[in-house]
Amino acid sequence: MRLAVILFLFIFIISCSSENTYKNKMKSDVEYLSSDQLEGRSTGSKGANLAGKYIKNRFKELNIKPMGEDGYFQKFSFKPKSHPHEKITVSDSIIENSITANNVIGFINNNSDNTVVIGAHYDHLGYGGEGSLYRDSDIKIHNGADDNASGVSLMLDLAAKLKDNINNNYLFIAFSGEELGLLGSNFFVKNSTINIKSINYMINMDMVGRLNTDNTLAVYGLGTSPIFKQTIKSNNQNFKIIENESGIGPSDHTSFYLSDIPVLHFFTGQHSDYHKPSDDSNLINYKGMNLISNFIYTIISDLNDNGKLPFRETKNESQEAPRFKVSLGVIPDYLYDGKGMRIDGVSQGRPAEKAGFQKGDIVIKLGDEDITDMMSYMKALSKYKKGDKAEVQISRKNKLSIKKVTF
């Protein structure tokens, strides 16, 4: 009898410890969320609902408690745009001809006064549509492995790591509707399932799956709290950090910044597969994602010693960006911090491709305007209209040349 009791206790201890053992499941998370079965996870679709259920089950597996309004889910409805420039209407009630979507929310309650929000959007483009950069005639699924199965899987990885980190509460949110205009995050901050004043800061991860060979990592929102820059710098051992102070950007952290909450947004850069069917799981840098997850975990652990962080307003760089009627048809390299505007991709059939531009070219002059960075490039571009011609000076492998383009 005594031996049986000892054996039972031994098995119980082993089973308890195995429940708390950290397992890295980022690869399997990305592979499922970006599989054809989910049909591109367009907001409110069957595939998006499958993704939401998967995230819910991962929260349950990690013993992360529900913090939605219906278990793990926070439901919202929206009326799709009838034309491209119409603003989408979002509501917590069913509206006529509306689509219903869900944020998926989990919570670690450490009975702290402060809560850290860790978020990533799980929706994507489905079979393409307005946001797609795919130009072929046949319809294909846009699986969105980097955008943003990568961010969701990294969020789940942090949830697994933070279960024993007790200095804050942690709220994990997988947002829907980001691709349609930050719908889910905007709805959450206006209908928060916790006291929004208890939110200490928000960390957002959007496209974190393509860390390059230089380990270049963009971190936005560094100016939204005075402590962020030093914390990032002191904990960085692996990355070339591209700093951006603004709390405004085209992802879900913006919704929290506009509610006076400090934010950090992590991003490994745009690429030629962005918003195309080719953004698949076999192209993800999983070792890089692991480095980023460890880095963010270290940052959170360091910030835990600082109590409630002060919020600081930053300059809205998007308001200063000029409007333009034409484009070269290139994808800028947003991680490039040298002089000029480096091209990360060239779109088919657009002026840049017709003029012979290539990935890696650095635009250093457009017409009479010197190009020193993205802002100067946009200002120069804003002076042109359709049909205009211009000479563009580029640097390719340290050799200068001039390309003639017609907009």
C-alpha positions in Angstrom: 0.0 0.0 0.0 2.8 2.4 1.0 4.6 1.7 -2.3 1.4 2.3 -4.3 1.0 5.7 -2.6 4.6 6.7 -3.4 4.2 5.6 -7.0 1.0 7.6 -7.3 2.6 10.7 -5.9 5.6 10.3 -8.2 3.3 10.0 -11.3 1.3 13.0 -10.1 4.4 15.2 -9.7 5.7 14.1 -13.1 2.4 14.9 -14.8 2.2 18.3 -13.2 5.7 19.2 -14.2 5.0 18.1 -17.8 2.0 20.4 -17.9 4.3 23.4 -17.1 7.1 22.3 -19.5 7.6 24.9 -22.2 7.3 23.6 -25.8 8.1 25.6 -28.9 5.2 25.1 -31.3 5.7 28.1 -33.5 6.4 26.0 -36.6 3.3 23.9 -36.3 1.2 27.0 -35.4 2.3 28.8 -38.5 1.8 25.7 -40.7 -1.7 25.2 -39.6 -2.8 28.9 -39.7 -1.3 29.3 -43.2 -2.6 26.1 -44.6 -5.0 25.9 -47.6 -7.6 24.5 -45.3 -8.2 27.9 -43.8 -8.5 29.5 -47.3 -6.6 32.7 -46.4 -8.5 33.6 -43.2 -10.5 36.5 -44.6 -12.3 38.3 -41.8 -15.6 36.6 -40.9 -15.0 33.6 -43.2 -15.2 29.9 -42.4 -11.4 29.7 -42.6 -11.1 32.6 -40.1 -13.5 30.9 -37.8 -11.4 27.8 -37.9 -8.3 29.9 -37.1 -10.1 31.4 -34.2 -11.1 28.0 -32.8 -7.5 26.8 -33.2 -6.2 29.8 -31.2 -8.8 29.3 -28.6 -7.8 25.7 -28.2 -4.1 26.7 -28.0 -5.0 29.1 -25.1 -6.8 26.2 -23.4 -3.9 23.9 -23.9 -1.6 26.5 -22.3 -4.1 27.0 -19.4 -4.6 30.6 -20.4 -8.0 31.7 -19.1 -10.8 33.2 -21.3 -11.3 36.9 -21.3 -13.7 37.6 -24.1 -17.4 38.3 -23.8 -18.3 34.8 -25.0 -15.6 32.6 -23.5 -12.4 33.4 -25.4 -14.3 35.2 -28.2 -15.2 38.9 -28.5 -17.7 39.3 -31.3 -18.1 42.3 -33.5 -20.0 43.0 -36.7 -19.2 45.2 -39.6 -20.7 46.3 -42.9 -18.4 45.8 -45.8 -17.5 48.8 -48.0 -19.6 49.2 -51.1 -16.9 51.2 -52.8 -13.1 51.5 -52.1 -13.1 54.9 -50.2 -16.1 54.2 -47.9 -15.3 53.8 -44.2 -16.3 50.5 -42.7 -19.0 50.6 -40.0 -18.2 48.5 -36.9 -20.7 47.5 -34.2 -21.2 45.1 -31.3 -24.7 44.3 -32.6 -25.8 42.6 -35.8 -26.4 45.2 -38.5 -28.1 44.7 -41.8 -26.0 42.9 -44.4 -23.1 42.7 -42.0 -20.3 40.2 -41.4 -19.5 38.9 -37.9 -15.9 38.4 -36.7 -14.2 37.5 -33.5 -11.2 38.7 -31.5 -9.8 35.8 -29.5 -8.7 36.8 -26.0 -6.8 34.9 -23.2 -5.7 36.1 -19.8 -3.1 35.3 -17.2 -4.3 36.8 -13.9 -1.5 37.5 -11.5 -3.7 39.8 -9.4 -1.5 42.7 -10.4 -2.8 46.3 -10.8 -1.2 46.4 -14.3 -1.8 44.3 -17.4 0.5 43.9 -20.4 -1.3 43.4 -23.7 0.4 41.1 -26.3 -1.4 41.1 -29.6 -1.2 40.0 -33.3 -3.8 39.8 -36.0 -4.9 36.5 -37.4 -7.0 37.6 -40.4 -5.6 37.8 -44.0 -6.9 38.3 -47.5 -8.7 35.0 -48.3 -8.5 34.6 -52.1 -7.1 38.1 -52.7 -9.4 41.0 -53.2 -8.7 44.7 -52.9 -5.5 44.4 -50.8 -3.8 41.8 -53.0 -0.7 42.6 -55.0 -1.1 39.4 -57.1 -1.7 40.3 -60.7 -2.3 36.9 -62.5 -5.8 36.1 -63.7 -6.2 32.7 -61.9 -7.6 33.0 -58.3 -5.3 31.6 -55.6 -5.4 31.4 -51.8 -3.4 34.0 -50.0 -2.2 32.0 -47.0 -0.4 34.8 -45.1 2.3 32.8 -43.4 4.3 35.9 -42.5 1.3 38.1 -42.6 0.4 37.2 -39.9 0.4 33.6 -38.9 4.0 34.4 -37.8 2.8 37.1 -35.3 0.0 34.9 -33.9 2.4 31.9 -33.4 4.9 34.2 -31.6 2.2 35.5 -29.4 1.3 32.0 -28.4 4.9 31.2 -27.8 5.1 34.2 -25.4 2.0 33.0 -23.7 3.7 29.7 -23.0 6.8 31.5 -21.6 5.0 34.0 -19.5 2.9 31.6 -17.5 5.3 31.8 -14.6 6.2 35.5 -14.9 4.1 37.1 -12.1 4.9 40.8 -12.0 2.0 41.8 -14.3 -1.2 40.4 -15.7 -1.0 39.4 -19.3 -3.8 39.7 -21.9 -3.2 37.9 -25.2 -5.4 39.1 -28.1 -5.6 37.6 -31.6 -7.3 40.4 -33.6 -9.5 40.0 -36.6 -10.3 42.6 -39.2 -6.8 44.2 -39.2 -6.5 43.9 -43.0 -9.8 45.8 -43.4 -8.6 48.8 -41.2 -7.7 47.7 -37.7 -11.3 46.7 -37.0 -10.8 44.2 -34.2 -8.2 46.3 -32.2 -10.3 49.4 -32.6 -13.3 47.6 -31.3 -11.4 46.1 -28.4 -10.1 49.4 -27.1 -13.6 50.9 -27.2 -15.1 47.7 -25.6 -12.3 46.4 -23.5 -13.0 43.2 -21.5 -10.7 44.5 -18.7 -10.4 48.0 -17.2 -8.5 49.8 -20.0 -6.8 52.1 -17.5 -5.1 49.0 -16.1 -3.3 48.4 -19.4 0.4 49.1 -18.8 1.6 48.9 -22.4 0.9 46.9 -25.6 3.2 44.8 -27.7 2.2 44.1 -31.3 3.7 41.6 -33.7 2.9 41.8 -37.4 5.1 40.1 -40.0 7.9 38.7 -37.8 8.7 35.6 -39.8 11.3 36.8 -42.3 14.3 37.9 -40.2 17.1 38.5 -42.8 20.7 37.4 -42.7 21.7 40.7 -41.0 19.2 40.0 -38.2 17.5 43.4 -39.0 14.5 44.0 -36.8 12.3 47.1 -36.9 10.9 48.3 -33.6 8.2 51.0 -33.7 6.7 53.0 -30.9 10.0 53.6 -29.1 9.0 57.2 -28.3 5.7 56.3 -26.7 7.3 55.8 -23.3 10.6 57.3 -22.1 11.9 53.9 -20.9 11.5 52.0 -24.1 14.7 53.0 -26.0 17.1 52.2 -23.2 15.3 48.9 -22.5 15.5 47.8 -26.1 19.2 48.8 -26.3 20.3 47.2 -23.1 18.6 43.9 -23.9 19.7 43.6 -27.5 22.4 41.0 -28.2 21.4 39.7 -31.6 19.7 42.3 -33.8 20.4 45.3 -35.9 17.5 47.5 -34.7 15.8 49.9 -37.0 14.2 52.5 -34.6 11.0 54.3 -35.1 9.5 56.5 -32.4 6.0 56.9 -33.7 3.1 55.1 -32.2 1.1 55.5 -35.4 1.4 52.8 -38.1 -0.6 50.4 -40.3 -1.1 47.7 -37.6 -3.1 47.1 -34.4 -0.7 48.9 -32.0 -2.1 52.2 -33.4 -5.5 51.6 -31.8 -3.9 51.3 -28.4 -1.6 54.3 -28.9 -4.6 56.4 -29.8 -6.0 55.5 -26.3 -2.8 56.9 -24.7 -1.2 53.5 -24.1 2.5 53.0 -24.7 3.1 50.6 -27.6 5.9 48.6 -29.2 5.5 47.0 -32.6 7.9 44.4 -34.0 8.4 43.8 -37.7 11.0 42.0 -39.8 10.3 43.8 -43.0 8.3 43.7 -46.2 9.2 41.3 -49.1 8.2 40.3 -52.6 5.6 37.8 -51.3 3.7 40.4 -49.3 0.0 40.1 -50.0 0.5 37.4 -52.6 -0.3 33.7 -52.7 3.4 32.9 -52.3 3.6 34.0 -48.7 3.8 30.4 -47.5 5.1 28.6 -44.4 8.1 27.1 -46.1 9.7 30.6 -46.4 9.5 31.4 -42.7 12.7 31.8 -40.7 11.7 29.9 -37.6 15.1 30.3 -35.9 14.7 34.0 -36.4 11.3 33.9 -34.8 12.7 32.1 -31.8 15.3 34.9 -31.4 12.6 37.5 -31.5 10.4 35.7 -29.0 13.3 35.4 -26.6 14.1 39.1 -27.1 10.6 40.2 -26.4 10.3 38.0 -23.4 13.5 39.6 -22.0 12.1 43.0 -22.7 8.9 42.2 -20.8 10.8 40.8 -17.9 13.0 43.9 -17.7 10.0 46.2 -17.9 8.2 44.3 -15.1 10.5 46.1 -12.6 9.3 49.5 -13.6 5.6 49.5 -12.5 3.1 51.5 -14.7 4.9 53.1 -17.6 4.4 56.7 -18.5 2.8 57.4 -21.9 4.4 60.0 -24.2 2.8 61.3 -27.4 4.8 61.0 -30.6 4.9 62.8 -33.9 2.4 61.4 -36.4 4.6 60.8 -39.3 1.7 59.6 -41.5 0.2 63.1 -41.4 3.4 64.5 -42.9 3.6 62.0 -45.7 2.7 63.6 -49.0 -0.1 62.4 -51.3 0.8 61.2 -54.7 -1.1 60.2 -57.8 1.5 57.9 -59.3 4.0 55.2 -58.2 7.0 53.5 -59.6 5.5 50.1 -58.7 8.2 49.0 -56.2 8.2 47.6 -52.7 10.5 49.8 -50.5 12.9 48.1 -48.1 11.6 49.6 -44.8 14.5 48.1 -42.9 17.1 49.9 -45.0 18.8 52.7 -43.0 21.4 53.9 -45.5 21.1 56.9 -47.9 18.4 56.7 -50.5 15.4 54.3 -50.9 16.3 50.7 -51.5 13.9 48.5 -53.5 12.8 45.2 -52.0 10.6 44.1 -54.9 9.4 45.2 -58.3 5.8 44.8 -59.4 5.0 43.3 -62.8 3.9 45.7 -65.6 4.6 48.8 -63.6 6.9 51.7 -64.5 9.9 50.4 -62.6 9.8 47.0 -64.2 9.4 48.5 -67.7 12.5 50.7 -67.0 14.6 47.8 -65.8 14.7 48.3 -62.1 15.7 45.3 -59.9 15.4 44.2 -56.3 18.3 45.8 -54.3 18.6 48.9 -56.5 18.9 52.1 -54.4 17.1 55.2 -55.7 19.3 58.2 -55.0 17.7 60.8 -57.2 14.2 61.3 -58.8 14.1 64.1 -61.3 15.9 67.0 -59.7 15.3 65.8 -56.2 18.0 64.0 -54.1 16.6 60.9 -52.3 18.0 60.5 -48.8 15.2 58.4 -47.2 11.6 57.2 -47.7 10.1 60.7 -46.9 12.2 62.5 -49.5 11.3 59.8 -52.0 7.6 60.3 -51.3 7.9 64.1 -51.6 9.7 63.8 -54.9 7.1 61.3 -56.2 4.2 63.6 -55.2 5.2 66.1 -57.9 4.4 63.8 -60.7 1.1 62.8 -62.4 0.1 60.1 -64.8 1.9 60.4 -68.2 4.9 62.3 -66.8 8.4 61.2 -67.6 11.4 61.3 -65.2 15.0 60.3 -64.9 15.8 58.2 -61.9 19.4 57.8 -60.7 20.0 54.5 -59.0 22.9 52.7 -57.3 23.3 49.0 -58.2 26.1 47.1 -56.6 27.9 50.5 -56.0 27.6 51.5 -59.6 25.5 54.5 -60.6 23.1 54.5 -63.6 20.1 56.4 -64.9 16.7 54.9 -65.7 14.0 56.7 -67.7 10.5 56.0 -66.4 7.0 57.0 -67.7 4.4 57.2 -65.0 
